[in-house]
Amino acid sequence: MQHPITRGRCAAVLAFALVGLLAGCSKKASNGAVDPADVQFVVDTGPGGGSDVFARQIVKIAQQNHLVTHNWPVLSQPEGGGLGAMSFMKQQASKPDYIAAFTSKWVVSGLNTPSASATLKDLTPIVELANEQQLIAVPANSPYRTFADFVADAKKKSGQLVQVGGAFSSVDYLVALKIMQNAGTTWKYLSFAGGGSRMTALLRGDAQIMIGSQTDFAEEVAAGKLKIIGVLGSKRMAKFPDVPTLAEQGISLQGVPEQLQWRGIAGPPGMTPAAVAYYRDIFAKLVKTDDWKKYMDEEGDTTEFASGDELKQRVADFTDKMTPLVALLKRSPK
């Protein structure tokens, strides 16, 4: 039978050890250091969606180049076009092991939802990584050789022509609303949740144009089913060097942001400077790798690396430009 004093001493030792363990855990939680083995990568789409693929490619390239030795599982929070992901990230306040792949649509979702429980302003922007240049496509047998041809026809048939795309709050429709306003005409918008339905509607003739990225149109262009008639942005695309930008076509882009669809990485609120620096350094090295450059070329994207005050200013400038476009959306008939 154990002596009572011995039992007391054992209990004291056990209690001391437990306090030390808890203190160690508390210290880990409070110092804000990243545990590379615990990182989770939040996205706003389901498997196969744009942000899901983007996040998985980042992890793959980082591992291939020995920038990350652990797997960073991708966690889907697809509700509300970024609203669900932003709300989830806000709930992880001060936790350094959560990052999210955000897009410019998160800004739009916040502007379009005054009651949103969280917006990008609530989070910690870490880096911008890529600009996804937008193109305008039409069926191969379309009479429009340029987007200027389409706009000219829209002026003759105001309210009759159709653009197909995603949600009414998507960047492609907001930009179209501004172009309509600048050009003094209107056209309809046919909304589908899935890319396959949009493409079917365009090829079937239910719509005359569609705005999207290079990957949205690559297969159909290669098969001779679609042609590209315009590029948004200040530069032509390497994949379509003969297609002029909208500015070159004389289309007014006053009030339209230079970058429309861009991708970056954000952390939860309260992320420490050390945690931000940890991720920033990894991504700064990642965008210099040959694997990343190849990925950007395949996607038709360009690397746009920004962090710190520069990134905050870019987000602020984009927000300022998109605010009146969202106001146009609220006034437009659906």
C-alpha positions as CSV (number, residue, x, y, z in Angstrom):
1,M,0.0,0.0,0.0
2,Q,1.4,3.4,-1.1
3,H,2.2,5.8,1.7
4,P,-0.1,8.9,1.8
5,I,2.8,11.3,1.7
6,T,4.1,9.5,-1.4
7,R,0.7,9.8,-3.1
8,G,0.7,13.5,-2.3
9,R,4.1,14.0,-3.8
10,C,3.0,12.1,-6.9
11,A,-0.1,14.2,-7.2
12,A,2.0,17.4,-6.8
13,V,4.4,16.3,-9.5
14,L,1.6,15.4,-11.8
15,A,-0.1,18.8,-11.2
16,F,3.1,20.7,-11.8
17,A,3.7,18.8,-15.0
18,L,0.1,19.5,-16.2
19,V,0.5,23.2,-15.4
20,G,3.7,23.2,-17.4
21,L,2.1,21.4,-20.3
22,L,-0.8,23.9,-20.4
23,A,1.5,26.8,-20.1
24,G,3.5,25.5,-23.0
25,C,0.3,25.2,-25.1
26,S,-0.8,28.6,-24.1
27,K,2.6,30.0,-25.0
28,K,2.4,28.4,-28.4
29,A,-1.1,29.8,-29.0
30,S,-0.2,33.3,-27.8
31,N,3.1,33.8,-29.5
32,G,1.5,33.6,-32.9
33,A,4.2,31.3,-34.5
34,V,3.2,29.2,-37.5
35,D,3.3,25.4,-37.1
36,P,4.0,24.3,-40.7
37,A,2.4,20.9,-39.9
38,D,-0.9,22.5,-38.9
39,V,-1.5,24.9,-41.8
40,Q,-4.9,24.7,-43.4
41,F,-5.7,26.5,-46.7
42,V,-9.2,27.9,-46.9
43,V,-11.0,28.4,-50.3
44,D,-14.4,29.7,-51.3
45,T,-15.1,27.0,-53.9
46,G,-15.8,23.3,-53.9
47,P,-13.4,20.7,-55.4
48,G,-12.4,21.7,-58.9
49,G,-13.4,25.3,-58.5
50,G,-11.0,28.1,-59.4
51,S,-9.7,28.9,-55.9
52,D,-9.6,25.2,-55.0
53,V,-7.4,24.5,-58.0
54,F,-5.3,27.6,-57.3
55,A,-4.6,26.6,-53.7
56,R,-3.7,23.0,-54.6
57,Q,-1.3,24.2,-57.3
58,I,0.3,26.5,-54.8
59,V,0.8,23.7,-52.3
60,K,2.1,21.3,-55.1
61,I,4.6,23.9,-56.4
62,A,5.8,24.8,-52.9
63,Q,6.4,21.1,-52.1
64,Q,8.1,20.5,-55.5
65,N,10.5,23.3,-54.7
66,H,11.1,22.3,-51.1
67,L,9.5,25.5,-49.8
68,V,6.9,23.5,-47.8
69,T,7.6,20.0,-46.4
70,H,4.2,19.3,-45.0
71,N,0.9,18.9,-46.7
72,W,-1.5,21.9,-46.3
73,P,-5.0,20.5,-46.7
74,V,-7.5,22.6,-48.6
75,L,-10.6,23.4,-46.6
76,S,-13.7,24.4,-48.6
77,Q,-16.1,27.2,-47.4
78,P,-18.1,27.8,-50.6
79,E,-21.1,29.8,-49.2
80,G,-21.9,33.2,-50.7
81,G,-19.2,33.9,-53.1
82,G,-16.5,34.4,-50.5
83,L,-18.8,35.5,-47.7
84,G,-18.7,32.1,-46.0
85,A,-14.9,31.9,-46.3
86,M,-14.4,35.4,-44.9
87,S,-16.7,34.7,-42.0
88,F,-14.9,31.4,-41.3
89,M,-11.5,33.2,-41.4
90,K,-12.8,35.9,-39.0
91,Q,-13.7,33.2,-36.5
92,Q,-10.1,32.0,-36.5
93,A,-8.8,35.4,-35.2
94,S,-5.1,35.3,-34.1
95,K,-4.6,31.7,-35.3
96,P,-1.5,31.7,-37.4
97,D,-2.1,28.3,-39.1
98,Y,-5.0,29.4,-41.3
99,I,-4.6,31.1,-44.6
100,A,-7.2,31.7,-47.4
101,A,-6.9,32.1,-51.1
102,F,-9.0,35.2,-51.8
103,T,-10.0,36.8,-55.1
104,S,-11.2,40.3,-56.1
105,K,-14.8,39.1,-55.9
106,W,-14.4,39.0,-52.1
107,V,-14.3,42.8,-52.3
108,V,-17.4,42.9,-54.5
109,S,-19.3,40.4,-52.2
110,G,-18.6,42.7,-49.2
111,L,-19.7,45.8,-51.0
112,N,-22.9,44.1,-52.3
113,T,-23.8,42.7,-48.8
114,P,-24.0,45.5,-46.2
115,S,-25.0,43.0,-43.6
116,A,-22.0,40.7,-44.2
117,S,-20.6,39.2,-41.0
118,A,-17.1,39.6,-42.4
119,T,-15.4,41.3,-45.3
120,L,-11.8,41.4,-46.6
121,K,-11.2,44.5,-44.4
122,D,-11.6,42.2,-41.3
123,L,-8.8,39.9,-42.4
124,T,-5.0,40.2,-42.8
125,P,-3.9,40.5,-46.4
126,I,-0.6,38.8,-46.9
127,V,0.2,38.8,-50.6
128,E,-1.2,39.3,-54.0
129,L,0.0,36.6,-56.4
130,A,-1.7,36.7,-59.8
131,N,-3.7,38.8,-62.2
132,E,-6.2,36.7,-64.2
133,Q,-6.6,38.8,-67.4
134,Q,-10.1,38.8,-68.8
135,L,-11.1,38.2,-72.5
136,I,-14.2,38.5,-74.6
137,A,-15.3,35.5,-76.6
138,V,-18.0,35.0,-79.3
139,P,-19.0,31.9,-81.3
140,A,-16.6,31.3,-84.3
141,N,-19.4,32.1,-86.8
142,S,-20.3,35.4,-85.1
143,P,-20.3,38.5,-87.3
144,Y,-18.4,40.4,-84.7
145,R,-14.7,40.7,-85.5
146,T,-14.0,43.0,-82.5
147,F,-15.7,44.0,-79.3
148,A,-16.2,47.4,-80.9
149,D,-18.4,45.7,-83.5
150,F,-20.5,44.3,-80.8
151,V,-20.9,47.6,-79.0
152,A,-21.8,49.3,-82.3
153,D,-24.5,46.7,-82.9
154,A,-25.7,47.0,-79.3
155,K,-26.3,50.7,-79.9
156,K,-28.5,49.9,-82.8
157,K,-30.3,47.1,-80.9
158,S,-30.3,48.5,-77.4
159,G,-31.5,46.0,-74.8
160,Q,-31.7,43.1,-77.3
161,L,-28.2,41.5,-77.3
162,V,-27.2,39.1,-74.6
163,Q,-24.0,38.5,-72.5
164,V,-23.8,35.2,-70.7
165,G,-21.9,34.8,-67.4
166,G,-22.0,33.9,-63.7
167,A,-23.8,35.7,-60.9
168,F,-25.1,39.2,-61.4
169,S,-22.6,40.4,-58.8
170,S,-19.7,38.9,-60.8
171,V,-16.9,41.1,-62.0
172,D,-17.7,40.4,-65.7
173,Y,-21.2,41.8,-65.4
174,L,-20.1,44.8,-63.2
175,V,-17.6,45.8,-65.9
176,A,-20.2,45.3,-68.6
177,L,-22.5,47.7,-66.8
178,K,-19.8,50.3,-66.7
179,I,-19.0,49.8,-70.4
180,M,-22.7,50.1,-71.2
181,Q,-22.9,53.4,-69.3
182,N,-19.8,54.7,-71.0
183,A,-21.0,53.7,-74.4
184,G,-24.6,54.9,-73.9
185,T,-26.3,51.5,-74.6
186,T,-27.5,48.4,-72.8
187,W,-27.7,44.6,-73.3
188,K,-29.1,41.7,-71.4
189,Y,-27.3,39.4,-69.0
190,L,-28.0,35.7,-68.8
191,S,-26.8,34.2,-65.5
192,F,-25.7,30.6,-64.9
193,A,-24.0,29.1,-61.9
194,G,-21.9,26.6,-63.8
195,G,-19.3,27.2,-66.5
196,G,-20.7,24.4,-68.6
197,S,-24.1,25.9,-68.8
198,R,-22.7,29.3,-69.8
199,M,-20.6,27.8,-72.6
200,T,-23.6,25.8,-73.9
201,A,-25.7,29.0,-74.0
202,L,-23.0,30.8,-75.9
203,L,-22.4,28.1,-78.4
204,R,-26.2,27.5,-78.9
205,G,-26.7,31.2,-79.7
206,D,-28.7,32.1,-76.6
207,A,-26.1,34.8,-76.0
208,Q,-23.7,36.7,-78.2
209,I,-20.7,37.3,-75.9
210,M,-19.0,36.0,-72.8
211,I,-16.3,37.6,-70.6
212,G,-13.9,35.2,-68.9
213,S,-10.3,34.0,-68.5
214,Q,-8.1,32.2,-71.0
215,T,-8.8,28.8,-69.3
216,D,-12.6,29.4,-69.7
217,F,-12.2,29.5,-73.5
218,A,-9.0,27.5,-74.3
219,E,-10.6,24.2,-75.4
220,E,-13.3,25.8,-77.5
221,V,-10.9,28.2,-79.2
222,A,-8.6,25.3,-80.0
223,A,-11.5,23.4,-81.4
224,G,-12.5,26.3,-83.6
225,K,-15.8,26.8,-81.8
226,L,-15.0,30.2,-80.3
227,K,-12.9,33.3,-81.2
228,I,-11.5,36.0,-79.0
229,I,-12.5,39.6,-80.0
230,G,-11.1,41.7,-77.2
231,V,-8.8,41.8,-74.2
232,L,-9.4,43.8,-71.0
233,G,-6.4,45.5,-69.5
234,S,-3.5,47.6,-70.9
235,K,-1.6,44.8,-72.6
236,R,-2.4,42.2,-75.3
237,M,-2.1,38.6,-74.3
238,A,0.8,36.4,-75.4
239,K,-1.7,33.6,-76.3
240,F,-3.7,36.0,-78.5
241,P,-1.2,38.6,-79.8
242,D,-3.4,39.6,-82.7
243,V,-6.4,40.5,-80.5
244,P,-6.5,44.2,-79.6
245,T,-7.2,45.5,-76.1
246,L,-10.5,47.3,-75.6
247,A,-8.6,50.6,-75.3
248,E,-7.0,49.9,-78.7
249,Q,-10.6,49.4,-80.1
250,G,-11.7,52.8,-78.8
251,I,-13.9,51.4,-76.0
252,S,-14.0,53.7,-73.0
253,L,-12.9,52.0,-69.8
254,Q,-13.2,55.0,-67.6
255,G,-14.0,53.9,-64.1
256,V,-13.0,50.3,-64.8
257,P,-10.1,48.9,-62.6
258,E,-6.9,47.9,-64.5
259,Q,-6.9,44.5,-62.7
260,L,-10.3,42.8,-62.6
261,Q,-9.8,39.3,-61.5
262,W,-6.8,38.9,-59.2
263,R,-5.8,36.3,-56.6
264,G,-4.0,36.6,-53.3
265,I,-3.5,35.1,-49.8
266,A,-5.0,36.4,-46.6
267,G,-4.9,35.4,-42.9
268,P,-7.3,35.8,-40.1
269,P,-7.6,39.0,-38.1
270,G,-4.8,39.5,-35.5
271,M,-2.2,37.5,-37.4
272,T,1.2,38.5,-36.0
273,P,3.9,40.3,-38.1
274,A,6.1,37.2,-37.7
275,A,3.4,34.9,-39.1
276,V,2.7,37.3,-42.0
277,A,6.5,37.4,-42.8
278,Y,6.6,33.6,-42.7
279,Y,4.0,33.2,-45.4
280,R,5.2,36.2,-47.4
281,D,8.7,34.8,-47.6
282,I,7.4,31.4,-48.9
283,F,5.3,33.0,-51.6
284,A,8.0,35.5,-52.6
285,K,10.2,32.5,-53.3
286,L,7.4,30.5,-54.9
287,V,6.6,33.1,-57.7
288,K,10.3,33.0,-58.8
289,T,10.2,29.2,-59.5
290,D,10.1,27.8,-63.0
291,D,7.1,25.7,-61.9
292,W,5.1,28.8,-61.0
293,K,6.0,30.6,-64.2
294,K,4.9,27.5,-66.2
295,Y,1.6,27.5,-64.3
296,M,1.0,31.2,-64.9
297,D,1.7,30.6,-68.7
298,E,-0.7,27.7,-68.9
299,E,-3.5,29.7,-67.1
300,G,-2.9,32.9,-69.2
301,D,-2.2,34.7,-65.9
302,T,0.6,37.1,-64.9
303,T,2.5,37.2,-61.7
304,E,1.5,40.3,-59.6
305,F,3.4,40.1,-56.3
306,A,2.5,42.7,-53.7
307,S,2.5,42.7,-49.9
308,G,2.4,45.1,-47.0
309,D,1.3,48.7,-47.6
310,E,1.4,48.2,-51.3
311,L,-1.1,45.4,-51.2
312,K,-3.4,47.4,-48.8
313,Q,-3.3,50.3,-51.2
314,R,-4.2,48.0,-54.2
315,V,-7.2,46.6,-52.3
316,A,-8.3,50.1,-51.3
317,D,-8.0,51.4,-54.9
318,F,-9.9,48.4,-56.2
319,T,-12.6,48.9,-53.6
320,D,-12.9,52.6,-54.6
321,K,-13.3,51.7,-58.3
322,M,-15.8,48.9,-57.6
323,T,-18.1,50.8,-55.2
324,P,-19.8,52.8,-58.0
325,L,-20.0,49.7,-60.2
326,V,-21.9,47.9,-57.4
327,A,-24.2,50.9,-57.2
328,L,-24.9,50.5,-60.9
329,L,-25.8,46.8,-60.3
330,K,-28.3,47.8,-57.6
331,R,-30.0,50.2,-60.0
332,S,-30.0,47.8,-63.0
333,P,-32.9,45.6,-63.9
334,K,-32.3,41.9,-63.5
